[in-house]
Amino acid sequence: MKKNLLIADDDTAFHDLISRVFAGGDWEVSTAEDGIAALEKISARVPDVILLDLNMPRMGGRDLLTLLRRNARFAMIPIIILSGDSSPREQAAELGLGADDFVSKPFNTEELEARVESACRRARRMLAANPLTLLPGGPAIEEEASARIKSGAPLGFFYIDIDNFKAYNDNYGYLNGDNAIKSAAGVLAAVQADFAAADVFVGHIGGDDFVMMCDPSKAAAIAGEVAARFDAMAPGLYNKADALRGGIAAKDRAGNAREFPLMSLTIAIATNERRRLEHYAKIVDIASEIKKYLKGRSGAGSAWLKDRRVE
């Protein structure tokens, strides 16, 4: 399904220009010549992005922007202001009202396309973000993986979960459990920043399950760094006695008392270096198999394994 771009501008020649710019791609363009008509179209079908002129009859762009930002249904629509006044004061004023971006007329059409795509991408990721960590959630993860598969570029896909998290959560409570998950997310985000050249993506599926994607040639280095940093951080999540003991006494899922080691990470890595990964579901299946194998290991501390099988 194509994304919808709404142009709210009283210049019909401008409508034609933008329609030609976005013709034949992933967008369909709808137009409105004033704020009232734009509001009617937005109510009928919420657009993915709005290009908004400030000076329109009946209802101007500022009034429409204010109205949309006060409506819970429309508050998250990306809105890009189009204006002939490019002064810093003007731009600051419109961004202060809730606009997501500002483009001065006349403009470069390639830059406008890039800004529209970027605004749409940011909005989708925000809507799909995990509320606890604010990392991209399930829909954004699948979209990212599918885009990387489609590109045909080398892909390393990490499936990461926190070992012994349930025992920790049961004994230390949900607030501390949430803090442990946010701490794990912080480790992944820090490694992502340190390996910027490897085009690293970090996502949070939910609970204690995370995803990373990167250039597979850097997968081993990244996995090793994630494991080392988490293991160094984990003892600080426990009280002194449990940290010194190296674990906690708790009940397992069957209700039996046992000792649980400190939390660690299981990191399963699927790549397309030796086999084809045609779709997201196949990546998840391969990573799940590797994770299951790693879960059967003995010993404390985080562990990672990169798939080396050949199809």
C-alpha positions as CSV (number, residue, x, y, z in Angstrom):
1,M,0.0,0.0,0.0
2,K,1.3,3.4,-1.0
3,K,2.0,6.1,1.5
4,N,-0.1,9.2,1.3
5,L,1.4,12.7,1.0
6,L,-1.1,15.6,1.5
7,I,-0.2,19.0,0.1
8,A,-2.0,21.9,1.7
9,D,-1.3,24.9,-0.4
10,D,-3.4,27.3,-2.4
11,D,-1.0,27.3,-5.4
12,T,-2.3,24.7,-7.9
13,A,0.8,24.9,-10.0
14,F,2.7,23.8,-6.9
15,H,0.3,20.9,-6.5
16,D,1.3,19.8,-10.0
17,L,5.0,20.2,-9.4
18,I,5.0,18.0,-6.2
19,S,2.7,15.4,-7.8
20,R,5.3,15.0,-10.6
21,V,8.2,14.8,-8.1
22,F,6.6,11.9,-6.3
23,A,5.0,10.2,-9.3
24,G,5.8,6.6,-9.9
25,G,7.2,5.9,-6.5
26,D,5.9,4.7,-3.1
27,W,3.7,7.7,-2.6
28,E,0.3,8.9,-3.8
29,V,-0.3,12.6,-3.5
30,S,-3.5,14.3,-2.5
31,T,-4.1,18.1,-2.4
32,A,-6.1,20.8,-0.6
33,E,-6.2,24.5,-1.5
34,D,-7.0,25.7,2.0
35,G,-7.0,24.7,5.6
36,I,-10.6,23.7,5.8
37,A,-10.3,21.4,2.8
38,A,-7.1,20.0,4.2
39,L,-8.8,19.2,7.5
40,E,-11.6,17.4,5.7
41,K,-9.1,15.2,3.8
42,I,-7.1,14.5,6.9
43,S,-10.3,13.4,8.7
44,A,-11.2,11.1,5.9
45,R,-7.8,9.5,5.6
46,V,-4.9,10.3,7.9
47,P,-1.9,11.1,5.7
48,D,1.6,9.8,6.3
49,V,3.1,13.3,5.8
50,I,1.7,16.8,5.3
51,L,3.4,19.6,3.3
52,L,1.8,22.7,4.8
53,D,1.8,26.2,3.3
54,L,1.4,29.0,5.9
55,N,-0.7,31.5,3.9
56,M,-4.0,29.9,2.7
57,P,-7.6,31.2,2.5
58,R,-10.3,30.2,5.0
59,M,-7.9,28.6,7.4
60,G,-4.2,29.3,7.3
61,G,-1.3,26.9,7.9
62,R,-0.6,28.1,11.5
63,D,-4.2,27.6,12.6
64,L,-4.3,24.2,10.9
65,L,-1.1,23.1,12.6
66,T,-2.3,24.2,16.0
67,L,-5.6,22.4,15.5
68,L,-3.9,19.1,14.4
69,R,-1.4,19.1,17.3
70,R,-4.3,19.5,19.8
71,N,-6.1,16.5,18.4
72,A,-4.9,13.1,19.7
73,R,-5.8,11.4,16.5
74,F,-3.7,13.7,14.3
75,A,-1.0,14.8,16.8
76,M,1.7,12.4,15.5
77,I,1.3,13.2,11.7
78,P,4.7,14.6,10.4
79,I,4.2,18.1,9.2
80,I,6.7,20.0,7.0
81,I,6.2,23.7,6.7
82,L,6.7,25.3,3.3
83,S,7.4,29.0,3.3
84,G,9.0,31.8,1.4
85,D,10.2,33.4,4.7
86,S,13.4,31.4,5.6
87,S,14.5,33.6,8.5
88,P,15.7,31.8,11.6
89,R,13.0,33.5,13.6
90,E,10.3,32.3,11.3
91,Q,11.6,28.7,11.3
92,A,11.8,28.7,15.1
93,A,8.3,30.0,15.4
94,E,6.8,27.3,13.2
95,L,8.9,24.5,14.9
96,G,7.7,25.9,18.2
97,L,4.1,25.3,17.1
98,G,4.8,21.7,16.5
99,A,6.1,21.4,12.9
100,D,8.6,18.6,12.3
101,D,10.6,20.4,9.6
102,F,10.8,23.6,7.6
103,V,11.6,23.9,3.9
104,S,12.1,27.3,2.3
105,K,10.7,28.2,-1.1
106,P,12.2,27.8,-3.7
107,F,13.6,24.4,-2.8
108,N,15.6,21.6,-4.2
109,T,13.2,18.7,-5.2
110,E,15.6,16.0,-4.2
111,E,16.1,17.5,-0.8
112,L,12.3,17.8,-0.4
113,E,11.9,14.1,-1.2
114,A,14.6,13.2,1.3
115,R,13.0,15.3,4.0
116,V,9.6,13.7,3.4
117,E,11.0,10.2,3.5
118,S,12.9,11.0,6.6
119,A,9.9,12.5,8.4
120,C,7.8,9.5,7.5
121,R,10.5,7.1,8.7
122,R,11.0,8.9,12.0
123,A,7.2,8.9,12.7
124,R,6.8,5.2,12.0
125,R,9.6,4.3,14.3
126,M,8.3,6.5,17.1
127,L,4.9,4.9,16.8
128,A,6.4,1.5,16.8
129,A,8.9,2.2,19.6
130,N,9.0,0.1,22.7
131,P,7.5,2.3,25.5
132,L,10.1,1.2,28.1
133,T,13.3,1.6,26.1
134,L,12.1,3.8,23.3
135,L,14.0,1.6,20.9
136,P,12.3,0.6,17.6
137,G,9.7,-2.2,18.3
138,G,8.4,-5.1,16.3
139,P,7.0,-3.5,13.2
140,A,10.1,-1.3,12.8
141,I,12.4,-4.2,13.3
142,E,10.7,-6.3,10.6
143,E,10.7,-3.3,8.2
144,E,14.4,-2.7,8.8
145,A,15.2,-6.4,8.3
146,S,13.1,-6.6,5.1
147,A,14.8,-3.5,3.7
148,R,18.2,-4.9,4.3
149,I,17.3,-8.3,2.8
150,K,15.9,-6.5,-0.3
151,S,19.0,-4.5,-0.7
152,G,21.1,-7.7,-1.0
153,A,23.8,-6.2,1.2
154,P,25.7,-8.4,3.7
155,L,23.5,-8.8,6.8
156,G,24.2,-9.9,10.4
157,F,21.1,-10.4,12.5
158,F,21.4,-10.7,16.3
159,Y,18.7,-12.2,18.5
160,I,19.5,-11.3,22.1
161,D,17.8,-12.2,25.3
162,I,18.7,-11.8,29.0
163,D,19.4,-15.1,30.8
164,N,17.9,-15.6,34.3
165,F,15.8,-12.4,34.0
166,K,12.6,-14.0,35.4
167,A,14.3,-15.0,38.6
168,Y,15.7,-11.5,39.0
169,N,12.4,-9.9,38.2
170,D,10.6,-12.2,40.7
171,N,13.0,-11.5,43.5
172,Y,13.9,-7.9,42.9
173,G,10.5,-6.6,41.7
174,Y,9.2,-5.1,38.5
175,L,10.8,-1.7,38.9
176,N,14.2,-3.3,39.2
177,G,13.3,-5.6,36.3
178,D,12.5,-2.6,34.1
179,N,15.7,-1.0,35.1
180,A,17.6,-4.2,34.1
181,I,16.0,-4.1,30.7
182,K,16.8,-0.4,30.2
183,S,20.3,-1.1,31.3
184,A,20.6,-3.8,28.6
185,A,19.2,-1.4,26.1
186,G,21.8,1.2,27.2
187,V,24.6,-1.3,26.6
188,L,23.3,-2.1,23.1
189,A,22.9,1.7,22.2
190,A,26.5,2.4,23.5
191,V,27.9,-0.4,21.3
192,Q,25.9,0.9,18.4
193,A,27.4,4.3,18.8
194,D,31.0,2.9,19.0
195,F,30.5,0.8,15.8
196,A,28.8,3.6,13.7
197,A,30.8,2.5,10.6
198,A,29.2,-0.9,10.7
199,D,25.6,0.5,10.1
200,V,24.3,-1.0,13.4
201,F,20.5,-1.1,14.1
202,V,19.2,-1.8,17.6
203,G,15.6,-2.8,18.3
204,H,13.6,-4.1,21.3
205,I,11.1,-6.9,20.4
206,G,9.6,-6.7,23.9
207,G,10.3,-8.1,27.4
208,D,13.9,-9.1,27.6
209,D,14.4,-9.8,23.9
210,F,16.4,-7.5,21.7
211,V,17.6,-7.3,18.1
212,M,20.7,-5.9,16.4
213,M,21.6,-5.8,12.7
214,C,25.0,-4.9,11.2
215,D,27.6,-5.7,8.7
216,P,28.4,-9.4,9.4
217,S,32.1,-8.8,9.1
218,K,31.8,-6.8,12.4
219,A,29.4,-9.2,14.0
220,A,32.0,-11.0,16.2
221,A,33.6,-7.8,17.4
222,I,30.2,-6.3,18.2
223,A,28.9,-9.5,20.0
224,G,32.0,-9.7,22.0
225,E,31.8,-6.1,23.1
226,V,28.1,-6.4,24.0
227,A,28.7,-9.5,26.1
228,A,31.7,-8.0,27.9
229,R,29.9,-4.7,28.7
230,F,26.8,-6.5,29.9
231,D,28.7,-8.9,32.1
232,A,30.7,-5.9,33.6
233,M,27.5,-4.0,34.3
234,A,25.2,-6.9,35.6
235,P,26.6,-7.3,39.1
236,G,25.7,-3.7,39.9
237,L,22.0,-4.6,39.4
238,Y,22.1,-6.9,42.5
239,N,22.6,-6.3,46.2
240,K,26.1,-6.8,47.5
241,A,25.4,-10.3,48.9
242,D,24.0,-11.7,45.7
243,A,26.7,-10.0,43.6
244,L,29.4,-11.6,45.7
245,R,27.7,-15.0,45.7
246,G,27.3,-14.8,41.9
247,G,23.6,-15.4,41.8
248,I,20.3,-15.6,43.7
249,A,18.2,-18.4,45.3
250,A,14.8,-18.5,43.8
251,K,12.1,-20.8,42.5
252,D,12.1,-22.0,38.9
253,R,9.0,-22.2,36.7
254,A,8.0,-25.6,38.3
255,G,8.2,-24.0,41.8
256,N,11.4,-25.8,42.8
257,A,14.1,-23.9,44.8
258,R,17.4,-23.5,43.0
259,E,20.3,-21.2,42.4
260,F,20.2,-18.8,39.5
261,P,23.5,-17.2,38.2
262,L,23.7,-13.5,37.6
263,M,21.9,-12.3,34.5
264,S,23.8,-12.6,31.3
265,L,23.1,-12.4,27.5
266,T,22.5,-15.1,24.9
267,I,23.4,-13.7,21.5
268,A,22.4,-15.7,18.4
269,I,23.7,-14.4,15.1
270,A,22.2,-15.3,11.7
271,T,24.0,-14.0,8.5
272,N,23.6,-14.2,4.8
273,E,27.3,-14.8,4.3
274,R,26.9,-18.6,3.6
275,R,23.2,-18.9,3.0
276,R,20.4,-16.9,1.5
277,L,18.0,-15.1,3.8
278,E,15.0,-14.4,1.6
279,H,12.6,-13.1,4.3
280,Y,12.4,-12.0,7.9
281,A,10.7,-15.2,9.2
282,K,13.7,-17.3,8.0
283,I,16.1,-15.0,9.8
284,V,14.1,-15.4,13.0
285,D,13.9,-19.2,12.6
286,I,17.7,-19.5,12.2
287,A,18.5,-17.2,15.1
288,S,16.0,-19.1,17.3
289,E,17.7,-22.4,16.6
290,I,21.1,-20.9,17.5
291,K,19.6,-19.4,20.7
292,K,18.1,-22.7,21.7
293,Y,21.5,-24.3,21.3
294,L,23.3,-21.7,23.3
295,K,20.7,-21.9,26.1
296,G,21.7,-25.6,26.6
297,R,25.3,-24.6,27.5
298,S,26.7,-24.7,31.0
299,G,28.6,-22.0,32.8
300,A,28.0,-18.4,33.7
301,G,28.4,-15.2,31.7
302,S,27.2,-14.1,28.3
303,A,27.7,-16.2,25.2
304,W,27.4,-15.6,21.5
305,L,27.4,-17.8,18.4
306,K,27.5,-16.8,14.8
307,D,25.9,-19.2,12.3
308,R,28.5,-20.7,10.0
309,R,26.3,-23.4,8.3
310,V,26.1,-23.5,4.6
311,E,22.8,-24.1,2.8
